[in-house]
C-alpha cells in the first residue's frame, strides 16, 4: 500500500504531455490477439491496468517485445488457450476489469473462451450483459457458474447478425466488434458506442484487413473476413488526463500548457470547463490554461443553475464528472453535477466537505456544489482514494488546499495515471510518495 503526502498551496507552472489513452489501450492490446502477425503499438501508458493486461497477453503465449518506454510489438502466433483453465489465469483476470476485452478476440480466433468475474473500480454496478448478449447474437453459447464465478463461452460457429445494443457500452461494442470481424457473414451493430477510442479500434482493425463501415456513427456494419494481418498503431492522448490537468490548473491558479492534446478528439471537454469559467487558449494541438485568480460558473440562458451531466459520446464523459465537481469548489457560482451512469461515484464528496467545500449530496447520482470563490482555502486532511477518478479529484483538492494532506490507497490512482506524482512535481507540486509495507 502506498500513500501520497501532499503539501498544498503551491502554484504550478510549465508544460505537460498527456499519456496515451488508458481506455483505448485496453481494447487495442486485446485486438493484437486477432492475428498471428506482429502488431506494433505506440503511446502505451505505463499504468497498472495496462501493464497487467500486457502481462496477461504474454501469459497466453503471445510474444511481447518492449521497443521503448511507450512502444510494444506483440505477436500472438501460438496462443495457449489451456492457460484459461489455470488458477493463475483466474487470479490475474479476476483482479483486472480490462481482462473482459480478451473474450472477443479469443472467441473469434479459437471459438471458445472463459473468464472469471472481472474486478475494477468500486463505482457501482457495471453490467456485462451487453458483451454476452452480443456474443449470443453471433451464435455463442455461454454458461455462468456461481460456484466459481466463471463465465464459459462456446463460439465454435460464429456468424454475422443484426443487433440493437441495450446500452451504448464502449467495452461491449469493442468486444462484439472484435468477435464479429472474423465471423462468417455480415454483422450490424446499432446503438454502438462511437467514442474516439472505438473509432481508433475500427481504423486499426480495417488496416489489419477487417471490413468495418459506419466508423464514428452508432451504426456499424462488419463484413466478416477469414483472417487479419499485422499493423502499426499510435494511441490518442488520454482525454481524461487532459481534463484532469485543466481542472488542476484552475484550482491551483496555475499556468499549465498541455502539449499534443489531440484537441480534435476532445468533444465537449473544453466547452464544459469553459462553462465553469476556466479560460484556455488553444494553439494548434496544445491547450494553454492561464493562471486565474477567479473563475465564474455560467448559468443557463434563462438564468437557472448550470447542470453538468454525463452521457454516451458525443455527450460528456462520466470519467470527468469527479474532476468537474472538484474544479467547481473554488469557482464563483453554483453547479449541479449529475452522474447518471454509476451510482457510487459521488460518495467521495464527504472528504471534500471535510476539507471545507460547500457541497450538498442530493442522492447517489447528484451533487450541488456552491463555489467558495476563493473566499477561503480548502484545508488538508487524511483521506483514502476509492477509485481512479475520485483519487485524482482528491489529489487536485489537496494540491489547492492549505497545509498537508495524506491520500492512502494511491494504487487506485496508479491504475489510470502514469507517474502522476513525478510529473506534477516537475511543474512545482509537492507530492511525496510513501511506501507502506
C-alpha positions as CSV (number, residue, x, y, z in Angstrom):
1,X,0.0,0.0,0.0
2,X,1.3,3.5,-0.9
3,X,0.2,7.0,0.2
4,X,0.8,10.5,-1.1
5,X,1.8,13.2,1.3
6,X,0.9,16.5,-0.3
7,X,1.9,20.0,0.8
8,X,-0.8,22.2,-0.7
9,X,-1.0,25.8,-1.8
10,X,1.8,25.7,-4.4
11,X,1.3,27.4,-7.8
12,X,2.4,25.1,-10.7
13,X,3.9,26.2,-14.0
14,X,5.1,24.5,-17.1
15,X,4.3,22.1,-19.9
16,X,3.0,18.5,-19.5
17,X,2.4,15.8,-22.2
18,X,-0.7,13.6,-21.7
19,X,-0.1,9.9,-21.6
20,X,-1.7,7.5,-24.2
21,X,-5.4,6.8,-23.6
22,X,-5.9,4.1,-21.0
23,X,-9.3,3.1,-22.3
24,X,-8.1,2.8,-25.8
25,X,-5.0,0.8,-24.8
26,X,-7.1,-2.0,-23.2
27,X,-9.0,-2.5,-26.4
28,X,-6.0,-2.2,-28.7
29,X,-3.9,-4.6,-26.7
30,X,-6.7,-7.2,-26.8
31,X,-7.1,-6.7,-30.6
32,X,-3.5,-7.9,-31.1
33,X,-4.8,-11.4,-30.3
34,X,-6.8,-11.5,-33.5
35,X,-3.8,-12.1,-35.7
36,X,-0.7,-14.3,-35.9
37,X,1.3,-11.4,-37.4
38,X,3.2,-8.7,-35.4
39,X,1.3,-5.6,-34.2
40,X,3.4,-2.6,-33.1
41,X,1.7,-0.2,-30.7
42,X,2.9,3.3,-29.7
43,X,2.0,5.7,-26.8
44,X,1.1,2.8,-24.5
45,X,0.7,4.3,-21.0
46,X,2.8,2.8,-18.2
47,X,0.0,2.2,-15.7
48,X,-1.1,-0.7,-13.7
49,X,-4.3,-1.8,-15.6
50,X,-2.5,-1.7,-18.9
51,X,0.7,-3.4,-17.7
52,X,-1.5,-6.2,-16.2
53,X,-3.3,-6.8,-19.5
54,X,0.0,-6.9,-21.4
55,X,1.3,-9.4,-18.8
56,X,-1.9,-11.5,-19.3
57,X,-1.5,-11.4,-23.1
58,X,2.1,-12.7,-22.6
59,X,0.8,-15.5,-20.2
60,X,-1.5,-16.6,-23.0
61,X,1.6,-17.3,-25.2
62,X,1.9,-14.1,-27.2
63,X,5.4,-12.7,-27.8
64,X,5.7,-9.3,-26.1
65,X,8.7,-7.1,-27.0
66,X,9.1,-3.7,-25.3
67,X,10.7,-1.5,-28.0
68,X,11.0,1.7,-25.8
69,X,9.2,3.2,-22.8
70,X,5.9,3.7,-24.7
71,X,6.1,1.1,-27.6
72,X,5.5,-2.6,-27.8
73,X,5.5,-5.3,-30.5
74,X,3.0,-8.1,-29.8
75,X,3.0,-11.3,-31.9
76,X,0.1,-13.7,-30.9
77,X,1.2,-16.5,-33.2
78,X,0.9,-19.5,-30.9
79,X,-1.5,-18.9,-28.1
80,X,-2.1,-21.5,-25.3
81,X,-5.8,-21.4,-24.6
82,X,-5.3,-24.1,-21.9
83,X,-3.9,-21.3,-19.8
84,X,-7.6,-20.2,-19.4
85,X,-8.1,-23.3,-17.1
86,X,-5.3,-22.4,-14.7
87,X,-5.5,-20.9,-11.2
88,X,-3.0,-18.3,-12.3
89,X,-5.3,-17.0,-15.0
90,X,-8.3,-17.0,-12.7
91,X,-6.4,-14.8,-10.1
92,X,-5.0,-12.4,-12.7
93,X,-8.1,-12.0,-14.8
94,X,-10.4,-11.5,-11.7
95,X,-8.2,-8.6,-10.5
96,X,-8.5,-6.7,-13.8
97,X,-11.7,-5.4,-15.3
98,X,-9.9,-4.9,-18.7
99,X,-9.5,-8.7,-18.9
100,X,-13.0,-8.8,-20.3
101,X,-11.6,-7.4,-23.5
102,X,-9.7,-10.6,-24.5
103,X,-13.0,-12.5,-24.9
104,X,-14.0,-11.2,-28.3
105,X,-10.6,-11.9,-29.9
106,X,-10.3,-15.4,-28.4
107,X,-13.9,-16.3,-29.5
108,X,-13.2,-15.1,-33.0
109,X,-9.9,-17.0,-33.3
110,X,-10.4,-20.1,-31.2
111,X,-14.1,-20.5,-30.8
112,X,-14.0,-20.6,-27.1
113,X,-13.1,-18.6,-24.0
114,X,-13.7,-18.3,-20.3
115,X,-13.3,-15.5,-17.8
116,X,-13.8,-15.0,-14.1
117,X,-16.0,-12.1,-13.0
118,X,-13.6,-9.2,-13.6
119,X,-12.6,-6.6,-11.0
120,X,-12.0,-2.9,-11.3
121,X,-13.4,0.3,-9.7
122,X,-15.9,0.2,-6.9
123,X,-18.2,2.8,-8.6
124,X,-21.4,0.9,-8.7
125,X,-22.8,-2.0,-10.6
126,X,-21.3,-2.4,-14.1
127,X,-23.2,-4.9,-16.2
128,X,-21.5,-7.3,-18.6
129,X,-24.9,-8.2,-20.2
130,X,-24.2,-6.1,-23.4
131,X,-21.0,-8.2,-24.1
132,X,-22.7,-11.5,-23.6
133,X,-25.9,-10.7,-25.4
134,X,-23.9,-9.6,-28.4
135,X,-21.9,-12.8,-28.4
136,X,-25.1,-14.8,-28.1
137,X,-26.5,-13.0,-31.2
138,X,-23.3,-14.0,-33.0
139,X,-24.1,-17.7,-32.2
140,X,-22.1,-18.2,-29.0
141,X,-23.4,-20.2,-26.0
142,X,-22.4,-19.3,-22.5
143,X,-22.6,-20.6,-19.1
144,X,-22.1,-18.8,-15.7
145,X,-21.1,-20.9,-12.7
146,X,-22.0,-19.1,-9.5
147,X,-19.8,-21.6,-7.6
148,X,-16.5,-20.4,-9.1
149,X,-17.8,-17.1,-10.7
150,X,-16.6,-18.2,-14.1
151,X,-18.2,-17.4,-17.5
152,X,-17.5,-20.1,-20.1
153,X,-18.3,-19.4,-23.7
154,X,-18.5,-21.7,-26.7
155,X,-18.4,-19.9,-30.0
156,X,-17.4,-22.7,-32.4
157,X,-19.8,-21.4,-35.1
158,X,-19.8,-17.6,-35.1
159,X,-21.9,-16.0,-37.7
160,X,-23.0,-12.4,-38.6
161,X,-26.2,-11.0,-37.1
162,X,-28.2,-7.8,-36.6
163,X,-28.2,-6.5,-33.1
164,X,-29.6,-3.4,-31.2
165,X,-27.5,-3.0,-28.1
166,X,-29.4,-2.3,-24.9
167,X,-26.8,0.3,-24.0
168,X,-24.1,2.1,-25.9
169,X,-21.3,0.3,-24.0
170,X,-17.8,1.2,-25.1
171,X,-16.2,-2.1,-24.0
172,X,-19.3,-4.1,-25.1
173,X,-19.1,-2.5,-28.6
174,X,-15.4,-3.2,-28.8
175,X,-15.7,-6.8,-27.7
176,X,-18.5,-7.6,-30.1
177,X,-16.7,-5.8,-32.9
178,X,-13.6,-8.0,-32.3
179,X,-15.7,-11.1,-32.3
180,X,-17.5,-10.1,-35.5
181,X,-14.6,-9.2,-37.7
182,X,-13.7,-12.9,-38.2
183,X,-17.4,-14.2,-38.0
184,X,-19.0,-15.5,-41.2
185,X,-21.3,-13.0,-42.9
186,X,-22.4,-9.6,-42.1
187,X,-22.9,-8.1,-38.6
188,X,-24.8,-4.9,-37.9
189,X,-24.4,-3.2,-34.5
190,X,-27.0,-0.5,-33.8
191,X,-26.7,1.8,-30.8
192,X,-23.0,1.1,-30.9
193,X,-20.7,3.3,-28.9
194,X,-18.9,5.8,-31.1
195,X,-16.2,7.2,-28.8
196,X,-12.9,8.2,-30.4
197,X,-11.4,5.1,-28.8
198,X,-13.9,2.9,-30.7
199,X,-13.1,4.8,-33.9
200,X,-9.4,4.1,-33.3
201,X,-10.1,0.4,-32.8
202,X,-12.1,0.2,-36.0
203,X,-9.5,2.0,-38.1
204,X,-6.8,-0.3,-36.7
205,X,-8.9,-3.4,-37.5
206,X,-9.5,-2.1,-41.0
207,X,-5.8,-1.7,-41.5
208,X,-5.4,-5.3,-40.4
209,X,-7.8,-6.3,-43.2
210,X,-11.2,-6.1,-41.5
211,X,-14.2,-4.6,-43.3
212,X,-16.0,-2.2,-41.0
213,X,-18.2,0.6,-42.2
214,X,-20.0,3.4,-40.3
215,X,-17.0,4.4,-38.2
216,X,-17.9,7.4,-36.0
217,X,-21.6,6.7,-36.0
218,X,-23.8,4.5,-33.8
219,X,-24.5,2.1,-36.7
220,X,-21.6,-0.2,-37.5
221,X,-21.6,-2.8,-40.3
222,X,-19.0,-5.5,-40.3
223,X,-18.4,-7.9,-43.1
224,X,-16.5,-11.0,-41.7
225,X,-13.1,-11.9,-43.2
226,X,-11.1,-15.1,-42.9
227,X,-8.0,-13.7,-41.3
228,X,-6.3,-10.5,-40.2
229,X,-2.7,-9.3,-40.7
230,X,-0.3,-7.1,-38.6
231,X,-0.3,-3.3,-38.4
232,X,1.2,-0.3,-36.5
233,X,-1.0,1.9,-34.3
234,X,-0.5,5.0,-32.2
235,X,-2.9,5.7,-29.3
236,X,-4.7,9.0,-28.9
237,X,-3.8,11.2,-25.9
238,X,-5.8,10.4,-22.8
239,X,-8.8,12.8,-22.7
240,X,-9.4,12.1,-19.0
241,X,-5.8,13.2,-18.1
242,X,-6.3,16.3,-20.2
243,X,-9.5,17.2,-18.4
244,X,-7.8,16.5,-15.1
245,X,-4.9,18.9,-15.9
246,X,-7.4,21.6,-16.9
247,X,-9.2,21.3,-13.5
248,X,-5.9,21.2,-11.7
249,X,-4.7,24.4,-13.3
250,X,-7.9,26.2,-12.4
251,X,-8.0,25.0,-8.8
252,X,-4.3,25.8,-8.1
253,X,-4.2,29.2,-10.0
254,X,-1.5,27.7,-12.2
255,X,-0.4,28.3,-15.8
256,X,-0.1,24.9,-17.5
257,X,0.3,24.1,-21.1
258,X,-0.9,20.6,-22.2
259,X,1.1,19.6,-25.2
260,X,-0.1,17.4,-28.1
261,X,-3.6,17.2,-26.6
262,X,-5.4,15.7,-29.6
263,X,-7.8,18.7,-29.5
264,X,-9.9,17.5,-32.4
265,X,-10.9,14.3,-30.4
266,X,-11.8,16.0,-27.1
267,X,-15.5,16.5,-27.9
268,X,-17.3,18.6,-25.3
269,X,-14.5,18.6,-22.7
270,X,-13.1,22.1,-23.4
271,X,-16.6,23.6,-23.6
272,X,-17.7,22.1,-20.2
273,X,-14.6,23.6,-18.4
274,X,-15.3,26.9,-20.1
275,X,-18.8,26.8,-18.6
276,X,-17.1,26.6,-15.2
277,X,-15.3,29.8,-16.1
278,X,-11.9,28.3,-16.9
279,X,-10.0,30.2,-19.6
280,X,-8.0,28.3,-22.1
281,X,-6.1,29.2,-25.3
282,X,-5.9,26.5,-27.9
283,X,-2.9,26.8,-30.2
284,X,-2.5,24.1,-32.9
285,X,-2.7,20.9,-30.8
286,X,-1.8,22.5,-27.4
287,X,-4.0,23.8,-24.7
288,X,-2.7,26.6,-22.5
289,X,-4.6,27.4,-19.3
290,X,-3.5,30.8,-18.0
291,X,-3.3,31.4,-14.2
292,X,-6.7,32.6,-13.0
293,X,-7.3,34.2,-9.6
294,X,-11.1,33.8,-10.1
295,X,-13.4,31.9,-12.4
296,X,-17.2,32.1,-12.5
297,X,-19.7,29.3,-13.4
298,X,-22.1,30.2,-16.2
299,X,-25.8,30.0,-15.8
300,X,-28.2,28.7,-18.5
301,X,-29.6,31.4,-20.8
302,X,-32.8,31.7,-18.6
303,X,-30.6,32.3,-15.5
304,X,-31.2,28.9,-14.0
305,X,-28.4,27.0,-12.3
306,X,-25.9,25.2,-14.6
307,X,-26.1,21.4,-14.7
308,X,-23.3,19.2,-15.9
309,X,-24.3,15.6,-16.7
310,X,-22.7,12.6,-18.3
311,X,-24.0,10.9,-21.5
312,X,-22.7,8.4,-24.1
313,X,-20.4,10.0,-26.7
314,X,-20.6,12.6,-28.1
315,X,-22.0,13.6,-24.7
316,X,-19.7,14.4,-21.8
317,X,-17.7,11.5,-20.4
318,X,-18.7,10.2,-16.9
319,X,-14.9,9.8,-16.1
320,X,-14.5,13.6,-15.8
321,X,-17.5,14.4,-13.6
322,X,-15.5,14.0,-10.5
323,X,-12.9,16.5,-11.9
324,X,-15.7,19.0,-12.8
325,X,-17.1,18.7,-9.3
326,X,-13.8,19.4,-7.6
327,X,-13.0,22.3,-10.0
328,X,-16.3,24.0,-9.1
329,X,-15.3,24.1,-5.4
330,X,-13.3,27.4,-5.8
331,X,-15.4,28.9,-8.6
332,X,-17.9,31.7,-8.1
333,X,-21.5,30.3,-8.6
334,X,-23.3,27.0,-8.3
335,X,-23.4,23.9,-10.4
336,X,-25.4,20.7,-10.2
337,X,-23.3,17.6,-11.1
338,X,-25.5,14.7,-12.3
339,X,-23.7,11.4,-12.6
340,X,-26.3,9.3,-14.4
341,X,-24.2,6.2,-15.3
342,X,-22.7,5.0,-12.0
343,X,-24.5,5.2,-8.6
344,X,-21.5,5.2,-6.3
345,X,-19.1,7.6,-7.9
346,X,-20.1,10.7,-5.9
347,X,-19.6,9.2,-2.5
348,X,-16.1,10.7,-2.2
349,X,-17.6,14.2,-1.7
350,X,-17.7,13.6,2.1
351,X,-13.9,14.0,2.0
352,X,-14.2,17.3,0.1
353,X,-16.8,18.5,2.6
354,X,-14.3,17.7,5.4
355,X,-11.8,19.9,3.6
356,X,-14.2,22.8,3.7
357,X,-16.0,22.5,0.4
358,X,-19.7,23.5,0.2
359,X,-21.4,20.5,-1.4
360,X,-24.8,19.0,-1.0
361,X,-25.0,15.3,-1.9
362,X,-28.6,15.2,-3.1
363,X,-28.6,11.4,-3.8
364,X,-26.2,8.8,-5.1
365,X,-26.3,10.4,-8.6
366,X,-26.4,14.2,-7.9
367,X,-24.4,16.7,-6.0
368,X,-24.8,20.5,-5.9
369,X,-21.5,22.5,-5.5
370,X,-21.7,26.0,-4.1
371,X,-18.5,27.6,-5.2
372,X,-16.3,29.3,-2.5
373,X,-15.0,32.0,-4.9
374,X,-11.6,31.7,-3.1
375,X,-13.1,33.3,0.0
376,X,-11.4,30.5,2.0
377,X,-8.9,27.8,1.0
378,X,-9.6,24.1,1.5
379,X,-7.7,22.5,4.4
380,X,-5.5,19.5,4.2
381,X,-6.8,16.2,5.7
382,X,-6.2,12.5,5.7
383,X,-8.3,10.5,3.2
384,X,-8.3,7.4,1.0
385,X,-8.8,7.0,-2.8
386,X,-11.9,5.0,-3.6
387,X,-11.4,4.8,-7.4
388,X,-9.2,6.2,-10.1
389,X,-11.1,9.4,-10.9
390,X,-12.1,10.2,-7.4
391,X,-8.5,9.7,-6.3
392,X,-7.2,12.3,-8.8
393,X,-10.0,14.7,-7.8
394,X,-8.9,14.4,-4.1
395,X,-5.3,14.9,-5.3
396,X,-6.3,18.2,-7.1
397,X,-8.2,19.3,-4.0
398,X,-5.2,18.5,-1.8
399,X,-2.8,20.5,-4.1
400,X,-5.1,23.5,-3.8
401,X,-5.6,23.2,-0.1
402,X,-3.8,24.9,2.8
403,X,-1.5,22.6,4.8
404,X,-0.7,18.9,4.5
405,X,-2.9,16.1,3.1
406,X,-2.4,12.4,3.1
407,X,-4.1,10.2,0.5
408,X,-3.9,6.5,1.1
409,X,-4.7,3.7,-1.4
410,X,-3.0,5.6,-4.2
411,X,-2.7,2.3,-6.1
412,X,-6.1,3.2,-7.4
413,X,-4.7,6.4,-8.9
414,X,-1.7,4.5,-10.4
415,X,-4.2,2.3,-12.3
416,X,-5.1,5.2,-14.5
417,X,-2.4,7.9,-14.3
418,X,1.3,7.3,-15.2
419,X,3.8,8.6,-12.6
420,X,1.4,11.3,-11.7
421,X,3.4,12.4,-8.6
422,X,6.7,12.8,-10.5
423,X,5.1,14.6,-13.5
424,X,3.3,17.1,-11.3
425,X,6.4,17.7,-9.1
426,X,8.2,18.8,-12.2
427,X,5.6,21.6,-12.5
428,X,6.2,22.7,-8.9
429,X,3.8,20.4,-6.9
430,X,5.0,19.0,-3.6
431,X,3.8,15.3,-3.6
432,X,5.8,12.7,-1.7
433,X,5.1,9.0,-2.2
434,X,5.3,6.9,1.0
435,X,5.6,3.2,0.5
436,X,4.0,1.2,3.3
437,X,4.9,-2.5,3.6
